[in-house]
Each structure stands twice: as C-alpha cells, then as structure tokens.
Amino acid sequence: MRQGYAHHAVLAVPPDADDGAPGAAVTVALCGHWEHEPPCPVAPHHTRAERVGDELRLRILFATEPHREQRVRQDIDRALAGGSLAGPDGATTRWRLLRSGPAEPSAHETDHLARLVGG
C-alpha cells in the first residue's frame, strides 16, 4: 500500500533560470517525460519551487510503496544532480544541486499527500 513522503532540495540557479525545469527533470526521472497521461507509473508526485535569491528551494511530495521509497528518492536526487534540462523550446536550464534529502511532511501538506496516495 502506498504511503506519502516529502523530499527537499536546494539548488543554485542563475537569475534567468526556468524555475519549473528542475521539477520537470524530476518528472522525467519518475515518469519518462514531463508530459504524460496519469497516473504516474512509479510515484505520483508534486514539486513546488520557491526562489530565494540565487537559490531555488524545492519541495517534492510523492506517494509510493514503502519498499520503493529509497529508489524514488535516488531517482529524484539523480535528476537534480544532473544539473540541466532542455525544455520544449530548445532552451537549456542549468542549476547546481547544493543539498537534497528526506523531509518530514508538514501539516499543510497532509491533504495533498492523501490525494497522491489515493491517486
């Protein structure tokens, strides 16, 4: 049975970076492409990005079976460590992974995680 998890990451990004590109890279790692029909094949997920100066702070919520949790986290880290993604317009967004790892879901994320677990 799936459970909900949270993951956080901090990236160094240039001022003109597409803030959505790292989340799209995570989706590519977990689903094969950023545009796909639901459901997500490995782990339904959602990525929120918040820019703070030259940093992009990501919060990734995902749902998967407990025995797959570490694989999903490794896929997330691998996607973010890759440091770039070419978008549909051909422009490449680059970033540098500063830190990444498991996080405790916050109280306001509970409902979203429940939807991911159920979806």
C-alpha positions as YAML, in Angstrom:
chain: A
units: angstrom
residues:
- id: 1
  name: MET
  ca: [0.00, 0.00, 0.00]
- id: 2
  name: ARG
  ca: [1.34, 3.42, -0.95]
- id: 3
  name: GLN
  ca: [2.42, 5.96, 1.64]
- id: 4
  name: GLY
  ca: [3.16, 9.66, 1.33]
- id: 5
  name: TYR
  ca: [6.65, 11.15, 1.60]
- id: 6
  name: ALA
  ca: [8.36, 14.52, 1.34]
- id: 7
  name: HIS
  ca: [11.76, 15.37, -0.11]
- id: 8
  name: HIS
  ca: [13.54, 18.71, -0.16]
- id: 9
  name: ALA
  ca: [16.33, 20.10, -2.29]
- id: 10
  name: VAL
  ca: [18.18, 23.38, -2.65]
- id: 11
  name: LEU
  ca: [19.67, 24.36, -6.00]
- id: 12
  name: ALA
  ca: [21.93, 27.20, -7.07]
- id: 13
  name: VAL
  ca: [20.31, 28.80, -10.12]
- id: 14
  name: PRO
  ca: [21.10, 31.76, -12.36]
- id: 15
  name: PRO
  ca: [18.64, 34.67, -12.35]
- id: 16
  name: ASP
  ca: [17.22, 33.79, -15.76]
- id: 17
  name: ALA
  ca: [16.66, 30.09, -15.00]
- id: 18
  name: ASP
  ca: [13.28, 28.49, -15.61]
- id: 19
  name: ASP
  ca: [12.15, 27.69, -12.06]
- id: 20
  name: GLY
  ca: [9.99, 24.83, -13.36]
- id: 21
  name: ALA
  ca: [12.83, 22.98, -15.09]
- id: 22
  name: PRO
  ca: [14.14, 21.07, -12.04]
- id: 23
  name: GLY
  ca: [10.62, 19.84, -11.25]
- id: 24
  name: ALA
  ca: [10.24, 18.78, -14.87]
- id: 25
  name: ALA
  ca: [13.55, 16.90, -14.57]
- id: 26
  name: VAL
  ca: [12.13, 15.04, -11.56]
- id: 27
  name: THR
  ca: [9.02, 14.17, -13.58]
- id: 28
  name: VAL
  ca: [11.18, 12.90, -16.45]
- id: 29
  name: ALA
  ca: [13.11, 10.70, -14.00]
- id: 30
  name: LEU
  ca: [9.96, 9.28, -12.43]
- id: 31
  name: CYS
  ca: [7.64, 9.17, -15.43]
- id: 32
  name: GLY
  ca: [9.75, 9.23, -18.58]
- id: 33
  name: HIS
  ca: [8.60, 12.67, -19.78]
- id: 34
  name: TRP
  ca: [7.16, 15.83, -18.23]
- id: 35
  name: GLU
  ca: [4.01, 15.40, -20.38]
- id: 36
  name: HIS
  ca: [2.35, 12.06, -19.75]
- id: 37
  name: GLU
  ca: [-1.06, 10.61, -19.13]
- id: 38
  name: PRO
  ca: [-1.90, 9.94, -15.49]
- id: 39
  name: PRO
  ca: [-1.23, 8.09, -13.37]
- id: 40
  name: CYS
  ca: [2.47, 8.45, -12.75]
- id: 41
  name: PRO
  ca: [3.93, 4.96, -13.27]
- id: 42
  name: VAL
  ca: [6.26, 4.80, -10.26]
- id: 43
  name: ALA
  ca: [5.24, 7.52, -7.81]
- id: 44
  name: PRO
  ca: [2.51, 10.15, -8.12]
- id: 45
  name: HIS
  ca: [4.27, 13.36, -7.15]
- id: 46
  name: HIS
  ca: [4.14, 17.13, -6.95]
- id: 47
  name: THR
  ca: [7.03, 19.60, -6.95]
- id: 48
  name: ARG
  ca: [6.82, 23.11, -5.51]
- id: 49
  name: ALA
  ca: [9.63, 25.56, -6.22]
- id: 50
  name: GLU
  ca: [10.41, 28.74, -4.29]
- id: 51
  name: ARG
  ca: [13.16, 31.11, -5.36]
- id: 52
  name: VAL
  ca: [15.16, 32.78, -2.59]
- id: 53
  name: GLY
  ca: [17.92, 34.94, -4.07]
- id: 54
  name: ASP
  ca: [20.20, 32.70, -6.14]
- id: 55
  name: GLU
  ca: [18.69, 29.54, -4.65]
- id: 56
  name: LEU
  ca: [15.70, 27.51, -5.76]
- id: 57
  name: ARG
  ca: [14.16, 25.54, -2.90]
- id: 58
  name: LEU
  ca: [12.19, 22.50, -3.97]
- id: 59
  name: ARG
  ca: [9.64, 20.57, -2.02]
- id: 60
  name: ILE
  ca: [8.71, 17.27, -3.63]
- id: 61
  name: LEU
  ca: [5.76, 15.28, -2.33]
- id: 62
  name: PHE
  ca: [5.35, 11.73, -3.59]
- id: 63
  name: ALA
  ca: [3.46, 8.54, -2.90]
- id: 64
  name: THR
  ca: [4.84, 5.05, -3.35]
- id: 65
  name: GLU
  ca: [5.06, 1.69, -1.66]
- id: 66
  name: PRO
  ca: [7.48, 1.69, 1.29]
- id: 67
  name: HIS
  ca: [9.87, -0.75, -0.44]
- id: 68
  name: ARG
  ca: [10.23, 1.74, -3.35]
- id: 69
  name: GLU
  ca: [10.81, 4.87, -1.26]
- id: 70
  name: GLN
  ca: [14.61, 4.79, -1.48]
- id: 71
  name: ARG
  ca: [14.54, 4.15, -5.24]
- id: 72
  name: VAL
  ca: [12.24, 7.16, -5.76]
- id: 73
  name: ARG
  ca: [14.49, 9.36, -3.62]
- id: 74
  name: GLN
  ca: [17.54, 8.18, -5.59]
- id: 75
  name: ASP
  ca: [15.77, 8.96, -8.87]
- id: 76
  name: ILE
  ca: [14.91, 12.45, -7.57]
- id: 77
  name: ASP
  ca: [18.49, 13.07, -6.47]
- id: 78
  name: ARG
  ca: [19.90, 11.75, -9.76]
- id: 79
  name: ALA
  ca: [17.59, 14.04, -11.76]
- id: 80
  name: LEU
  ca: [18.56, 17.08, -9.72]
- id: 81
  name: ALA
  ca: [22.27, 16.21, -9.68]
- id: 82
  name: GLY
  ca: [22.15, 16.11, -13.49]
- id: 83
  name: GLY
  ca: [22.04, 19.90, -13.35]
- id: 84
  name: SER
  ca: [20.20, 20.68, -16.57]
- id: 85
  name: LEU
  ca: [17.12, 20.15, -18.66]
- id: 86
  name: ALA
  ca: [16.36, 21.11, -22.25]
- id: 87
  name: GLY
  ca: [12.84, 22.48, -22.47]
- id: 88
  name: PRO
  ca: [10.32, 22.15, -25.28]
- id: 89
  name: ASP
  ca: [11.59, 25.41, -26.80]
- id: 90
  name: GLY
  ca: [15.13, 24.00, -27.01]
- id: 91
  name: ALA
  ca: [16.47, 26.30, -24.27]
- id: 92
  name: THR
  ca: [18.50, 24.53, -21.62]
- id: 93
  name: THR
  ca: [18.10, 25.47, -17.98]
- id: 94
  name: ARG
  ca: [21.08, 24.75, -15.75]
- id: 95
  name: TRP
  ca: [21.42, 24.52, -11.98]
- id: 96
  name: ARG
  ca: [23.73, 23.09, -9.33]
- id: 97
  name: LEU
  ca: [22.44, 20.81, -6.59]
- id: 98
  name: LEU
  ca: [23.51, 22.12, -3.18]
- id: 99
  name: ARG
  ca: [21.67, 19.69, -0.92]
- id: 100
  name: SER
  ca: [18.84, 17.20, -1.08]
- id: 101
  name: GLY
  ca: [17.23, 14.65, 1.17]
- id: 102
  name: PRO
  ca: [14.21, 13.33, 3.03]
- id: 103
  name: ALA
  ca: [11.93, 15.76, 4.82]
- id: 104
  name: GLU
  ca: [9.05, 15.43, 7.21]
- id: 105
  name: PRO
  ca: [5.72, 16.29, 5.60]
- id: 106
  name: SER
  ca: [4.27, 19.45, 7.09]
- id: 107
  name: ALA
  ca: [0.75, 19.70, 8.47]
- id: 108
  name: HIS
  ca: [-0.44, 21.72, 5.46]
- id: 109
  name: GLU
  ca: [0.84, 19.01, 3.08]
- id: 110
  name: THR
  ca: [-1.27, 16.24, 4.61]
- id: 111
  name: ASP
  ca: [-4.27, 16.68, 2.29]
- id: 112
  name: HIS
  ca: [-2.09, 16.82, -0.82]
- id: 113
  name: LEU
  ca: [-0.23, 13.68, 0.22]
- id: 114
  name: ALA
  ca: [-3.54, 11.92, 0.81]
- id: 115
  name: ARG
  ca: [-4.59, 12.75, -2.77]
- id: 116
  name: LEU
  ca: [-1.27, 11.44, -4.10]
- id: 117
  name: VAL
  ca: [-1.60, 8.23, -2.07]
- id: 118
  name: GLY
  ca: [-5.16, 7.72, -3.34]
- id: 119
  name: GLY
  ca: [-4.30, 8.61, -6.96]
...
